[in-house]
Amino acid sequence: MNIAFFSTHNFEKDFFVAANARPQFKLTFFEPALNQQTAPLAKGFECVCCFVSDQLDGVTLQLLKQGGVRLIALRSAGYNNVDLESADRLGITVVRVPAYSPHAVAEHAVGLLLSLNRKIHKAYARVREMNFSLERLMGFDLFGKTVGVVGTGRIGSVFATIMQGFGCRVLAFDPRPNAELASKGIITDVSLEELYKKSDIISLHLPLFPETRHMINASALAQMKREVILLNTGRGELIDSVALIEVLKTGQIGGAALDVYEEEEGIFFKDLSDQILKDDGLARLLSFPNVLMTSHQAFLTKEALEKIAAITLQNISEFGAGNKLHNQVHAKTHIGKKQFGSREGNHEGT
């Protein structure tokens, strides 16, 4: 089977080539993102392999179908960028990687927290300039603090366990409570309102659905402690950026560490260092001294990339052989999926 990869990055090519060592498939890598304009590149391919930055709306899917595409293999857990109803109607199968390395994303969230709290990124820059002053670098002990984890699927569970190891009290909210974590004394399940009110640190580990979009809005932020640290390694649209900017301007929260941004499409995964940033919201967020951002890299570990490549090609192999598809998604999968901490592995990360 011929596979067209879109939004290809240099860091992932070698992993797919290694996973296809036999070789079983013919791999063709395209750098552009998949959308209505680039869909004709997939003509003659049975399968397209897509990234989170690709936009598979109804028109794009129709163009892919006309070009002979029968399978969309997402090399990600999230599938909110795919019009699943159109895919079903067109007879295009969609598969994904439901879980790769929850440790990669959870550990990155912890790294963001430590860096923001202890001003490690600022200290590094100072020392490089031979400035060894300790002024304005004070943080706080994590030990004894209350950490709120929203979403206790695979990634949220790992994050909660790590934070307990720091000596934190861990509160959790999930429509589908994680009984195993609770039984081990790692988390205490509470209402979302109580979590907002009592947490010193709040970390988001849940997928993007209509019911979770902008769940962190002006109302939610108003319920939080004035010094709270907000972490997001899930999906950018979980947070209303305008509302976040407002509370940062007024000093209503302590800070934010973000690996995702709701308008990141066309910005993240690209080198724009010689260009003017046209997104006013992102520019404003980057201007705050108590905001730390990375560009959707929480998933980026060797172990995660190896598993993403292996599972993606396995999905394609199952489809080609006519076998049962273990990781298929369709419109019925998406409708009403409000149990965002599903034990099957919520797609908080890439």
ZADO-1210 file (C-alpha; in nm, 4 decimals, padded with zeros to 6 digits):
<atoms>
<atom x="00.0000" y="00.0000" z="00.0000" code="MET" pos="1"/>
<atom x="00.1212" y="00.3505" z="-00.0838" code="ASN" pos="2"/>
<atom x="00.1007" y="00.5959" z="00.2053" code="ILE" pos="3"/>
<atom x="00.1131" y="00.9757" z="00.1755" code="ALA" pos="4"/>
<atom x="00.2363" y="01.1481" z="00.4906" code="PHE" pos="5"/>
<atom x="00.1340" y="01.5111" z="00.5449" code="PHE" pos="6"/>
<atom x="00.2770" y="01.7704" z="00.7851" code="SER" pos="7"/>
<atom x="00.5944" y="01.5642" z="00.7919" code="THR" pos="8"/>
<atom x="00.8666" y="01.6691" z="01.0368" code="HIS" pos="9"/>
<atom x="01.2275" y="01.5629" z="01.0169" code="ASN" pos="10"/>
<atom x="01.2187" y="01.4277" z="01.3724" code="PHE" pos="11"/>
<atom x="00.9643" y="01.1566" z="01.2812" code="GLU" pos="12"/>
<atom x="01.0768" y="01.0301" z="00.9396" code="LYS" pos="13"/>
<atom x="01.3447" y="00.7942" z="01.0685" code="ASP" pos="14"/>
<atom x="01.1009" y="00.6308" z="01.3109" code="PHE" pos="15"/>
<atom x="00.8548" y="00.5457" z="01.0331" code="PHE" pos="16"/>
<atom x="01.1320" y="00.4237" z="00.8038" code="VAL" pos="17"/>
<atom x="01.2628" y="00.2000" z="01.0840" code="ALA" pos="18"/>
<atom x="00.9137" y="00.0672" z="01.1625" code="ALA" pos="19"/>
<atom x="00.8722" y="-00.0134" z="00.7912" code="ASN" pos="20"/>
<atom x="01.2028" y="-00.1985" z="00.7740" code="ALA" pos="21"/>
<atom x="01.0752" y="-00.4976" z="00.5718" code="ARG" pos="22"/>
<atom x="00.9609" y="-00.2792" z="00.3813" code="PRO" pos="23"/>
<atom x="00.5877" y="-00.3441" z="00.3925" code="GLN" pos="24"/>
<atom x="00.4658" y="-00.0106" z="00.2558" code="PHE" pos="25"/>
<atom x="00.5814" y="00.2613" z="00.0206" code="LYS" pos="26"/>
<atom x="00.6161" y="00.5821" z="00.2224" code="LEU" pos="27"/>
<atom x="00.5970" y="00.9247" z="00.0605" code="THR" pos="28"/>
<atom x="00.6548" y="01.2263" z="00.2818" code="PHE" pos="29"/>
<atom x="00.5012" y="01.5673" z="00.2131" code="PHE" pos="30"/>
<atom x="00.5964" y="01.8681" z="00.4231" code="GLU" pos="31"/>
<atom x="00.2755" y="02.0730" z="00.3727" code="PRO" pos="32"/>
<atom x="-00.0247" y="02.0277" z="00.5980" code="ALA" pos="33"/>
<atom x="-00.3234" y="01.8449" z="00.4531" code="LEU" pos="34"/>
<atom x="-00.6157" y="02.0708" z="00.3676" code="ASN" pos="35"/>
<atom x="-00.8395" y="02.1582" z="00.0731" code="GLN" pos="36"/>
<atom x="-00.5502" y="02.3118" z="-00.1207" code="GLN" pos="37"/>
<atom x="-00.3021" y="02.0267" z="-00.0713" code="THR" pos="38"/>
<atom x="-00.5432" y="01.7312" z="-00.0944" code="ALA" pos="39"/>
<atom x="-00.4654" y="01.6775" z="-00.4671" code="PRO" pos="40"/>
<atom x="-00.1145" y="01.5682" z="-00.3627" code="LEU" pos="41"/>
<atom x="-00.2753" y="01.2497" z="-00.2293" code="ALA" pos="42"/>
<atom x="-00.4155" y="01.1451" z="-00.5677" code="LYS" pos="43"/>
<atom x="-00.3255" y="00.7833" z="-00.6373" code="GLY" pos="44"/>
<atom x="-00.2605" y="00.6991" z="-00.2716" code="PHE" pos="45"/>
<atom x="-00.4838" y="00.4546" z="-00.0852" code="GLU" pos="46"/>
<atom x="-00.3873" y="00.5921" z="00.2535" code="CYS" pos="47"/>
<atom x="-00.2970" y="00.9320" z="00.3953" code="VAL" pos="48"/>
<atom x="-00.1184" y="00.9613" z="00.7275" code="CYS" pos="49"/>
<atom x="-00.2075" y="01.2807" z="00.9103" code="CYS" pos="50"/>
<atom x="-00.0873" y="01.4933" z="01.2002" code="PHE" pos="51"/>
<atom x="-00.2823" y="01.7144" z="01.4415" code="VAL" pos="52"/>
<atom x="-00.2136" y="02.0214" z="01.2260" code="SER" pos="53"/>
<atom x="-00.3937" y="01.8708" z="00.9247" code="ASP" pos="54"/>
<atom x="-00.7519" y="01.9818" z="00.8587" code="GLN" pos="55"/>
<atom x="-00.9757" y="01.7047" z="00.7277" code="LEU" pos="56"/>
<atom x="-01.3053" y="01.8817" z="00.6749" code="ASP" pos="57"/>
<atom x="-01.5827" y="01.7639" z="00.4454" code="GLY" pos="58"/>
<atom x="-01.4389" y="01.9251" z="00.1313" code="VAL" pos="59"/>
<atom x="-01.0906" y="01.7863" z="00.1940" code="THR" pos="60"/>
<atom x="-01.2300" y="01.4395" z="00.2538" code="LEU" pos="61"/>
<atom x="-01.4320" y="01.4576" z="-00.0667" code="GLN" pos="62"/>
<atom x="-01.1163" y="01.5471" z="-00.2601" code="LEU" pos="63"/>
<atom x="-00.9278" y="01.2608" z="-00.0965" code="LEU" pos="64"/>
<atom x="-01.2063" y="01.0190" z="-00.1864" code="LYS" pos="65"/>
<atom x="-01.1988" y="01.1334" z="-00.5485" code="GLN" pos="66"/>
<atom x="-00.8243" y="01.0736" z="-00.5526" code="GLY" pos="67"/>
<atom x="-00.8607" y="00.7125" z="-00.4386" code="GLY" pos="68"/>
<atom x="-00.7962" y="00.7429" z="-00.0633" code="VAL" pos="69"/>
<atom x="-00.9680" y="00.4726" z="00.1405" code="ARG" pos="70"/>
<atom x="-00.7923" y="00.5086" z="00.4740" code="LEU" pos="71"/>
<atom x="-00.6919" y="00.7992" z="00.6974" code="ILE" pos="72"/>
<atom x="-00.4289" y="00.6933" z="00.9487" code="ALA" pos="73"/>
<atom x="-00.3922" y="00.9534" z="01.2217" code="LEU" pos="74"/>
<atom x="-00.0512" y="00.9430" z="01.3843" code="ARG" pos="75"/>
<atom x="-00.2044" y="01.1019" z="01.6910" code="SER" pos="76"/>
<atom x="-00.4555" y="01.0225" z="01.9627" code="ALA" pos="77"/>
<atom x="-00.6771" y="01.3226" z="01.8984" code="GLY" pos="78"/>
<atom x="-00.9223" y="01.3255" z="01.6091" code="TYR" pos="79"/>
<atom x="-01.1079" y="01.6541" z="01.6588" code="ASN" pos="80"/>
<atom x="-00.9544" y="01.7788" z="01.3303" code="ASN" pos="81"/>
<atom x="-01.1481" y="01.5173" z="01.1288" code="VAL" pos="82"/>
<atom x="-01.5087" y="01.5504" z="01.0089" code="ASP" pos="83"/>
<atom x="-01.6017" y="01.1973" z="01.1104" code="LEU" pos="84"/>
<atom x="-01.9548" y="01.2171" z="00.9792" code="GLU" pos="85"/>
<atom x="-01.8272" y="01.3077" z="00.6324" code="SER" pos="86"/>
<atom x="-01.5685" y="01.0301" z="00.6491" code="ALA" pos="87"/>
<atom x="-01.8387" y="00.7762" z="00.7355" code="ASP" pos="88"/>
<atom x="-02.0639" y="00.9021" z="00.4579" code="ARG" pos="89"/>
<atom x="-01.7824" y="00.8811" z="00.2027" code="LEU" pos="90"/>
<atom x="-01.6764" y="00.5348" z="00.3160" code="GLY" pos="91"/>
<atom x="-01.3321" y="00.6484" z="00.4304" code="ILE" pos="92"/>
<atom x="-01.1994" y="00.4568" z="00.7293" code="THR" pos="93"/>
<atom x="-01.0262" y="00.6524" z="01.0069" code="VAL" pos="94"/>
<atom x="-00.7820" y="00.4988" z="01.2544" code="VAL" pos="95"/>
<atom x="-00.5706" y="00.6594" z="01.5251" code="ARG" pos="96"/>
<atom x="-00.3048" y="00.5940" z="01.7894" code="VAL" pos="97"/>
<atom x="-00.5102" y="00.5968" z="02.1123" code="PRO" pos="98"/>
<atom x="-00.2123" y="00.5846" z="02.3472" code="ALA" pos="99"/>
<atom x="00.1612" y="00.6014" z="02.2937" code="TYR" pos="100"/>
<atom x="00.3467" y="00.7336" z="02.5990" code="SER" pos="101"/>
<atom x="00.1417" y="00.8911" z="02.8753" code="PRO" pos="102"/>
<atom x="00.4694" y="00.9437" z="03.0600" code="HIS" pos="103"/>
<atom x="00.5993" y="01.1729" z="02.7839" code="ALA" pos="104"/>
<atom x="00.3121" y="01.4196" z="02.8199" code="VAL" pos="105"/>
<atom x="00.2815" y="01.3946" z="03.1984" code="ALA" pos="106"/>
<atom x="00.6540" y="01.4461" z="03.2506" code="GLU" pos="107"/>
<atom x="00.6519" y="01.7482" z="03.0215" code="HIS" pos="108"/>
<atom x="00.3703" y="01.8988" z="03.2273" code="ALA" pos="109"/>
<atom x="00.5810" y="01.8524" z="03.5396" code="VAL" pos="110"/>
<atom x="00.8798" y="02.0072" z="03.3617" code="GLY" pos="111"/>
<atom x="00.6734" y="02.3124" z="03.2668" code="LEU" pos="112"/>
<atom x="00.5541" y="02.3478" z="03.6247" code="LEU" pos="113"/>
<atom x="00.9042" y="02.3266" z="03.7711" code="LEU" pos="114"/>
<atom x="01.0456" y="02.5688" z="03.5159" code="SER" pos="115"/>
<atom x="00.7714" y="02.8287" z="03.5638" code="LEU" pos="116"/>
<atom x="00.7680" y="02.8028" z="03.9416" code="ASN" pos="117"/>
<atom x="01.1451" y="02.8120" z="03.9964" code="ARG" pos="118"/>
<atom x="01.2102" y="03.0503" z="03.7028" code="LYS" pos="119"/>
<atom x="01.4588" y="02.8009" z="03.5559" code="ILE" pos="120"/>
<atom x="01.4204" y="02.9374" z="03.2027" code="HIS" pos="121"/>
<atom x="01.4947" y="03.2890" z="03.3267" code="LYS" pos="122"/>
<atom x="01.7881" y="03.1768" z="03.5413" code="ALA" pos="123"/>
<atom x="01.9399" y="02.9928" z="03.2445" code="TYR" pos="124"/>
<atom x="01.9165" y="03.3032" z="03.0260" code="ALA" pos="125"/>
<atom x="02.0713" y="03.5179" z="03.2999" code="ARG" pos="126"/>
<atom x="02.3654" y="03.2908" z="03.3612" code="VAL" pos="127"/>
<atom x="02.4373" y="03.2741" z="02.9873" code="ARG" pos="128"/>
<atom x="02.4723" y="03.6536" z="03.0050" code="GLU" pos="129"/>
<atom x="02.6994" y="03.6286" z="03.3125" code="MET" pos="130"/>
<atom x="02.4233" y="03.7647" z="03.5360" code="ASN" pos="131"/>
<atom x="02.4319" y="03.5620" z="03.8570" code="PHE" pos="132"/>
<atom x="02.1785" y="03.7651" z="04.0521" code="SER" pos="133"/>
<atom x="01.9001" y="03.5812" z="04.2338" code="LEU" pos="134"/>
<atom x="01.6593" y="03.8719" z="04.2335" code="GLU" pos="135"/>
<atom x="01.3046" y="03.7915" z="04.1117" code="ARG" pos="136"/>
<atom x="01.3780" y="03.4184" z="04.0869" code="LEU" pos="137"/>
<atom x="01.1945" y="03.3042" z="04.4002" code="MET" pos="138"/>
<atom x="00.9491" y="03.0158" z="04.3662" code="GLY" pos="139"/>
<atom x="00.7626" y="02.7975" z="04.6159" code="PHE" pos="140"/>
<atom x="00.7908" y="02.4423" z="04.7486" code="ASP" pos="141"/>
<atom x="00.5675" y="02.1914" z="04.5725" code="LEU" pos="142"/>
<atom x="00.5669" y="01.9811" z="04.8887" code="PHE" pos="143"/>
<atom x="00.2381" y="02.0194" z="05.0713" code="GLY" pos="144"/>
<atom x="00.0623" y="02.2024" z="04.7898" code="LYS" pos="145"/>
<atom x="-00.2765" y="02.0999" z="04.6523" code="THR" pos="146"/>
<atom x="-00.2757" y="01.9939" z="04.2875" code="VAL" pos="147"/>
<atom x="-00.5976" y="01.9664" z="04.0881" code="GLY" pos="148"/>
<atom x="-00.5997" y="01.7187" z="03.8006" code="VAL" pos="149"/>
<atom x="-00.8832" y="01.7579" z="03.5515" code="VAL" pos="150"/>
<atom x="-00.9123" y="01.4300" z="03.3633" code="GLY" pos="151"/>
<atom x="-00.7698" y="01.1095" z="03.5111" code="THR" pos="152"/>
<atom x="-00.7187" y="00.8978" z="03.2014" code="GLY" pos="153"/>
<atom x="-00.3771" y="00.7551" z="03.1201" code="ARG" pos="154"/>
<atom x="-00.1862" y="01.0837" z="03.1127" code="ILE" pos="155"/>
<atom x="-00.3727" y="01.2433" z="03.4008" code="GLY" pos="156"/>
<atom x="-00.3106" y="00.9321" z="03.6106" code="SER" pos="157"/>
<atom x="00.0644" y="00.9448" z="03.5508" code="VAL" pos="158"/>
<atom x="00.0726" y="01.3171" z="03.6290" code="PHE" pos="159"/>
<atom x="-00.1241" y="01.2658" z="03.9510" code="ALA" pos="160"/>
<atom x="00.1115" y="00.9894" z="04.0625" code="THR" pos="161"/>
<atom x="00.4171" y="01.2050" z="03.9959" code="ILE" pos="162"/>
<atom x="00.2735" y="01.4955" z="04.1919" code="MET" pos="163"/>
<atom x="00.1926" y="01.2701" z="04.4856" code="GLN" pos="164"/>
<atom x="00.5600" y="01.1768" z="04.4789" code="GLY" pos="165"/>
<atom x="00.6438" y="01.5438" z="04.5345" code="PHE" pos="166"/>
<atom x="00.4378" y="01.5308" z="04.8525" code="GLY" pos="167"/>
<atom x="00.1369" y="01.7087" z="04.7066" code="CYS" pos="168"/>
<atom x="-00.2261" y="01.6542" z="04.7926" code="ARG" pos="169"/>
<atom x="-00.3964" y="01.5594" z="04.4646" code="VAL" pos="170"/>
<atom x="-00.7585" y="01.6465" z="04.3947" code="LEU" pos="171"/>
<atom x="-00.9193" y="01.5058" z="04.0809" code="ALA" pos="172"/>
<atom x="-01.2266" y="01.5589" z="03.8708" code="PHE" pos="173"/>
<atom x="-01.3468" y="01.3260" z="03.5989" code="ASP" pos="174"/>
<atom x="-01.7031" y="01.2319" z="03.4987" code="PRO" pos="175"/>
<atom x="-01.5730" y="00.8785" z="03.5120" code="ARG" pos="176"/>
<atom x="-01.3768" y="00.8642" z="03.8391" code="PRO" pos="177"/>
<atom x="-01.0572" y="00.6620" z="03.8470" code="ASN" pos="178"/>
<atom x="-01.1333" y="00.4105" z="04.1208" code="ALA" pos="179"/>
<atom x="-00.7863" y="00.2550" z="04.1064" code="GLU" pos="180"/>
<atom x="-00.6063" y="00.5811" z="04.1806" code="LEU" pos="181"/>
<atom x="-00.8547" y="00.6652" z="04.4546" code="ALA" pos="182"/>
<atom x="-00.8165" y="00.3226" z="04.6185" code="SER" pos="183"/>
<atom x="-00.4397" y="00.3703" z="04.6311" code="LYS" pos="184"/>
<atom x="-00.4820" y="00.7048" z="04.8013" code="GLY" pos="185"/>
<atom x="-00.3201" y="00.8914" z="04.5129" code="ILE" pos="186"/>
<atom x="-00.6196" y="01.1158" z="04.4398" code="ILE" pos="187"/>
<atom x="-00.9296" y="01.2454" z="04.6105" code="THR" pos="188"/>
<atom x="-01.2261" y="01.2848" z="04.3779" code="ASP" pos="189"/>
<atom x="-01.4055" y="01.6161" z="04.4161" code="VAL" pos="190"/>
<atom x="-01.6413" y="01.8349" z="04.2178" code="SER" pos="191"/>
<atom x="-01.4943" y="02.0636" z="03.9542" code="LEU" pos="192"/>
<atom x="-01.5972" y="02.3662" z="04.1593" code="GLU" pos="193"/>
<atom x="-01.4147" y="02.2363" z="04.4689" code="GLU" pos="194"/>
<atom x="-01.1066" y="02.1577" z="04.2607" code="LEU" pos="195"/>
<atom x="-01.1003" y="02.5130" z="04.1240" code="TYR" pos="196"/>
<atom x="-01.1445" y="02.6611" z="04.4707" code="LYS" pos="197"/>
<atom x="-00.8858" y="02.4572" z="04.6615" code="LYS" pos="198"/>
<atom x="-00.6038" y="02.3888" z="04.4136" code="SER" pos="199"/>
<atom x="-00.2698" y="02.5719" z="04.4115" code="ASP" pos="200"/>
<atom x="-00.1907" y="02.4100" z="04.0762" code="ILE" pos="201"/>
<atom x="-00.4414" y="02.2931" z="03.8144" code="ILE" pos="202"/>
<atom x="-00.3412" y="02.0672" z="03.5262" code="SER" pos="203"/>
<atom x="-00.5661" y="01.9839" z="03.2306" code="LEU" pos="204"/>
<atom x="-00.5532" y="01.6288" z="03.0919" code="HIS" pos="205"/>
<atom x="-00.8629" y="01.5845" z="02.8794" code="LEU" pos="206"/>
<atom x="-00.9616" y="01.5775" z="02.5131" code="PRO" pos="207"/>
<atom x="-01.1366" y="01.8473" z="02.3146" code="LEU" pos="208"/>
<atom x="-01.5075" y="01.7952" z="02.2634" code="PHE" pos="209"/>
<atom x="-01.7849" y="02.0539" z="02.2269" code="PRO" pos="210"/>
<atom x="-01.8600" y="02.0185" z="02.5971" code="GLU" pos="211"/>
<atom x="-01.4964" y="02.0767" z="02.7001" code="THR" pos="212"/>
<atom x="-01.4171" y="02.3667" z="02.4653" code="ARG" pos="213"/>
<atom x="-01.3386" y="02.6782" z="02.6730" code="HIS" pos="214"/>
<atom x="-01.4157" y="02.4946" z="02.9962" code="MET" pos="215"/>
<atom x="-01.1524" y="02.7234" z="03.1453" code="ILE" pos="216"/>
<atom x="-01.3355" y="03.0497" z="03.0898" code="ASN" pos="217"/>
<atom x="-01.3895" y="03.3707" z="03.2860" code="ALA" pos="218"/>
<atom x="-01.6309" y="03.1969" z="03.5240" code="SER" pos="219"/>
<atom x="-01.3938" y="02.9081" z="03.5957" code="ALA" pos="220"/>
<atom x="-01.0935" y="03.1371" z="03.6392" code="LEU" pos="221"/>
<atom x="-01.2874" y="03.3535" z="03.8859" code="ALA" pos="222"/>
<atom x="-01.3311" y="03.0491" z="04.1123" code="GLN" pos="223"/>
<atom x="-00.9574" y="02.9767" z="04.1327" code="MET" pos="224"/>
<atom x="-00.7058" y="03.0942" z="04.3901" code="LYS" pos="225"/>
<atom x="-00.5365" y="03.4219" z="04.3075" code="ARG" pos="226"/>
<atom x="-00.1930" y="03.2551" z="04.3023" code="GLU" pos="227"/>
<atom x="-00.2945" y="02.9385" z="04.1125" code="VAL" pos="228"/>
<atom x="-00.0649" y="02.7972" z="03.8432" code="ILE" pos="229"/>
<atom x="-00.2543" y="02.6670" z="03.5392" code="LEU" pos="230"/>
<atom x="-00.1042" y="02.3919" z="03.3211" code="LEU" pos="231"/>
<atom x="-00.2321" y="02.2773" z="02.9830" code="ASN" pos="232"/>
<atom x="-00.0720" y="01.9965" z="02.7826" code="THR" pos="233"/>
<atom x="-00.4053" y="01.8816" z="02.6393" code="GLY" pos="234"/>
<atom x="-00.5724" y="02.0913" z="02.3722" code="ARG" pos="235"/>
<atom x="-00.5449" y="02.4659" z="02.3305" code="GLY" pos="236"/>
<atom x="-00.9186" y="02.5232" z="02.2987" code="GLU" pos="237"/>
<atom x="-00.9787" y="02.3933" z="02.6507" code="LEU" pos="238"/>
<atom x="-00.8820" y="02.7453" z="02.7617" code="ILE" pos="239"/>
<atom x="-01.0483" y="03.0672" z="02.6527" code="ASP" pos="240"/>
<atom x="-00.7350" y="03.2652" z="02.5696" code="SER" pos="241"/>
<atom x="-00.9095" y="03.6015" z="02.5937" code="VAL" pos="242"/>
<atom x="-01.0301" y="03.5218" z="02.9455" code="ALA" pos="243"/>
<atom x="-00.6844" y="03.3942" z="03.0430" code="LEU" pos="244"/>
<atom x="-00.5196" y="03.7138" z="02.9195" code="ILE" pos="245"/>
<atom x="-00.7629" y="03.9232" z="03.1233" code="GLU" pos="246"/>
<atom x="-00.6849" y="03.7469" z="03.4523" code="VAL" pos="247"/>
<atom x="-00.3130" y="03.7599" z="03.3799" code="LEU" pos="248"/>
<atom x="-00.3390" y="04.1336" z="03.3216" code="LYS" pos="249"/>
<atom x="-00.5135" y="04.1856" z="03.6558" code="THR" pos="250"/>
<atom x="-00.2884" y="03.9457" z="03.8472" code="GLY" pos="251"/>
<atom x="-00.5844" y="03.7262" z="03.9316" code="GLN" pos="252"/>
<atom x="-00.3805" y="03.4053" z="03.8816" code="ILE" pos="253"/>
<atom x="-00.0202" y="03.3220" z="03.9565" code="GLY" pos="254"/>
<atom x="00.0770" y="03.2073" z="03.6091" code="GLY" pos="255"/>
<atom x="00.0243" y="02.9655" z="03.3237" code="ALA" pos="256"/>
<atom x="00.2430" y="02.6990" z="03.1613" code="ALA" pos="257"/>
<atom x="00.1084" y="02.5980" z="02.8222" code="LEU" pos="258"/>
<atom x="00.2174" y="02.3462" z="02.5616" code="ASP" pos="259"/>
<atom x="-00.0857" y="02.4177" z="02.3441" code="VAL" pos="260"/>
<atom x="-00.2724" y="02.7256" z="02.2205" code="TYR" pos="261"/>
<atom x="-00.6192" y="02.7462" z="02.0706" code="GLU" pos="262"/>
<atom x="-00.5032" y="02.9261" z="01.7549" code="GLU" pos="263"/>
<atom x="-00.1799" y="02.7319" z="01.7117" code="GLU" pos="264"/>
<atom x="-00.2606" y="02.6103" z="01.3603" code="GLU" pos="265"/>
<atom x="-00.0198" y="02.7655" z="01.1126" code="GLY" pos="266"/>
<atom x="00.2146" y="02.8753" z="01.3922" code="ILE" pos="267"/>
<atom x="00.3273" y="02.5787" z="01.5991" code="PHE" pos="268"/>
<atom x="00.5658" y="02.3268" z="01.4378" code="PHE" pos="269"/>
<atom x="00.7128" y="02.6055" z="01.2201" code="LYS" pos="270"/>
<atom x="01.0192" y="02.8298" z="01.2407" code="ASP" pos="271"/>
<atom x="00.8814" y="03.1827" z="01.2299" code="LEU" pos="272"/>
<atom x="01.1850" y="03.3472" z="01.3895" code="SER" pos="273"/>
<atom x="01.2380" y="03.5823" z="01.0947" code="ASP" pos="274"/>
<atom x="00.8728" y="03.6849" z="01.0674" code="GLN" pos="275"/>
<atom x="00.6288" y="03.9122" z="01.2464" code="ILE" pos="276"/>
<atom x="00.3901" y="03.7249" z="01.4748" code="LEU" pos="277"/>
<atom x="00.0435" y="03.8167" z="01.3514" code="LYS" pos="278"/>
<atom x="-00.1555" y="03.6467" z="01.6260" code="ASP" pos="279"/>
<atom x="-00.2230" y="03.9210" z="01.8809" code="ASP" pos="280"/>
<atom x="-00.3466" y="03.6782" z="02.1444" code="GLY" pos="281"/>
<atom x="-00.0335" y="03.4651" z="02.1336" code="LEU" pos="282"/>
<atom x="00.1881" y="03.7739" z="02.1283" code="ALA" pos="283"/>
<atom x="00.0112" y="03.9025" z="02.4402" code="ARG" pos="284"/>
<atom x="00.0496" y="03.5712" z="02.6220" code="LEU" pos="285"/>
<atom x="00.4195" y="03.5617" z="02.5417" code="LEU" pos="286"/>
<atom x="00.4598" y="03.9104" z="02.6862" code="SER" pos="287"/>
<atom x="00.3690" y="03.8036" z="03.0415" code="PHE" pos="288"/>
<atom x="00.6627" y="03.7185" z="03.2699" code="PRO" pos="289"/>
<atom x="00.4521" y="03.4523" z="03.4449" code="ASN" pos="290"/>
<atom x="00.3624" y="03.2630" z="03.1272" code="VAL" pos="291"/>
<atom x="00.5799" y="02.9806" z="02.9924" code="LEU" pos="292"/>
<atom x="00.4986" y="02.8261" z="02.6547" code="MET" pos="293"/>
<atom x="00.6300" y="02.5412" z="02.4436" code="THR" pos="294"/>
<atom x="00.5006" y="02.4586" z="02.0967" code="SER" pos="295"/>
<atom x="00.3040" y="02.1351" z="02.1401" code="HIS" pos="296"/>
<atom x="00.6090" y="01.9222" z="02.2154" code="GLN" pos="297"/>
<atom x="00.4893" y="01.7267" z="02.5183" code="ALA" pos="298"/>
<atom x="00.4654" y="01.4062" z="02.3125" code="PHE" pos="299"/>
<atom x="00.8163" y="01.4423" z="02.1714" code="LEU" pos="300"/>
<atom x="01.0196" y="01.1580" z="02.3190" code="THR" pos="301"/>
<atom x="01.2009" y="00.8698" z="02.1540" code="LYS" pos="302"/>
<atom x="00.9729" y="00.6149" z="02.3166" code="GLU" pos="303"/>
<atom x="00.6569" y="00.7951" z="02.2090" code="ALA" pos="304"/>
<atom x="00.7698" y="00.8348" z="01.8480" code="LEU" pos="305"/>
<atom x="00.8660" y="00.4673" z="01.8264" code="GLU" pos="306"/>
<atom x="00.5233" y="00.3633" z="01.9480" code="LYS" pos="307"/>
<atom x="00.3378" y="00.6120" z="01.7267" code="ILE" pos="308"/>
<atom x="00.5164" y="00.4773" z="01.4190" code="ALA" pos="309"/>
<atom x="00.4639" y="00.1141" z="01.5138" code="ALA" pos="310"/>
<atom x="00.0934" y="00.1488" z="01.5970" code="ILE" pos="311"/>
<atom x="00.0229" y="00.3648" z="01.2909" code="THR" pos="312"/>
<atom x="00.1730" y="00.1085" z="01.0540" code="LEU" pos="313"/>
<atom x="-00.0006" y="-00.1735" z="01.2415" code="GLN" pos="314"/>
<atom x="-00.3329" y="00.0051" z="01.1920" code="ASN" pos="315"/>
<atom x="-00.2633" y="00.0327" z="00.8199" code="ILE" pos="316"/>
<atom x="-00.1573" y="-00.3309" z="00.8030" code="SER" pos="317"/>
<atom x="-00.4823" y="-00.4439" z="00.9674" code="GLU" pos="318"/>
<atom x="-00.6812" y="-00.2419" z="00.7155" code="PHE" pos="319"/>
<atom x="-00.4848" y="-00.3770" z="00.4193" code="GLY" pos="320"/>
<atom x="-00.5310" y="-00.7358" z="00.5360" code="ALA" pos="321"/>
<atom x="-00.9016" y="-00.6885" z="00.5969" code="GLY" pos="322"/>
<atom x="-00.8591" y="-00.7694" z="00.9662" code="ASN" pos="323"/>
<atom x="-01.0442" y="-00.6223" z="01.2636" code="LYS" pos="324"/>
<atom x="-00.9433" y="-00.2609" z="01.3221" code="LEU" pos="325"/>
<atom x="-00.8600" y="-00.2109" z="01.6883" code="HIS" pos="326"/>
<atom x="-00.8145" y="00.1644" z="01.6705" code="ASN" pos="327"/>
<atom x="-01.0895" y="00.2790" z="01.4361" code="GLN" pos="328"/>
<atom x="-01.2870" y="00.5958" z="01.5067" code="VAL" pos="329"/>
<atom x="-01.6117" y="00.7036" z="01.3451" code="HIS" pos="330"/>
<atom x="-01.8961" y="00.9449" z="01.4062" code="ALA" pos="331"/>
<atom x="-02.0592" y="00.7179" z="01.6631" code="LYS" pos="332"/>
<atom x="-01.7327" y="00.7117" z="01.8585" code="THR" pos="333"/>
<atom x="-01.7424" y="01.0883" z="01.8920" code="HIS" pos="334"/>
<atom x="-02.1087" y="01.1574" z="01.9611" code="ILE" pos="335"/>
<atom x="-02.1873" y="01.1953" z="02.3297" code="GLY" pos="336"/>
<atom x="-01.8372" y="01.1100" z="02.4465" code="LYS" pos="337"/>
<atom x="-01.8577" y="01.3120" z="02.7634" code="LYS" pos="338"/>
<atom x="-01.6600" y="01.0705" z="02.9748" code="GLN" pos="339"/>
<atom x="-01.3417" y="01.2548" z="02.8932" code="PHE" pos="340"/>
<atom x="-01.1190" y="01.0569" z="03.1258" code="GLY" pos="341"/>
<atom x="-01.1969" y="00.7286" z="02.9523" code="SER" pos="342"/>
<atom x="-00.9674" y="00.4512" z="03.0685" code="ARG" pos="343"/>
<atom x="-00.9090" y="00.3613" z="02.7022" code="GLU" pos="344"/>
<atom x="-00.6655" y="00.6490" z="02.6941" code="GLY" pos="345"/>
<atom x="-00.7931" y="00.9986" z="02.6591" code="ASN" pos="346"/>
<atom x="-00.6307" y="01.1998" z="02.3826" code="HIS" pos="347"/>
<atom x="-00.4989" y="01.4828" z="02.5938" code="GLU" pos="348"/>
<atom x="-00.1747" y="01.5109" z="02.4064" code="GLY" pos="349"/>
<atom x="-00.0900" y="01.5059" z="02.0391" code="THR" pos="350"/>
</atoms>
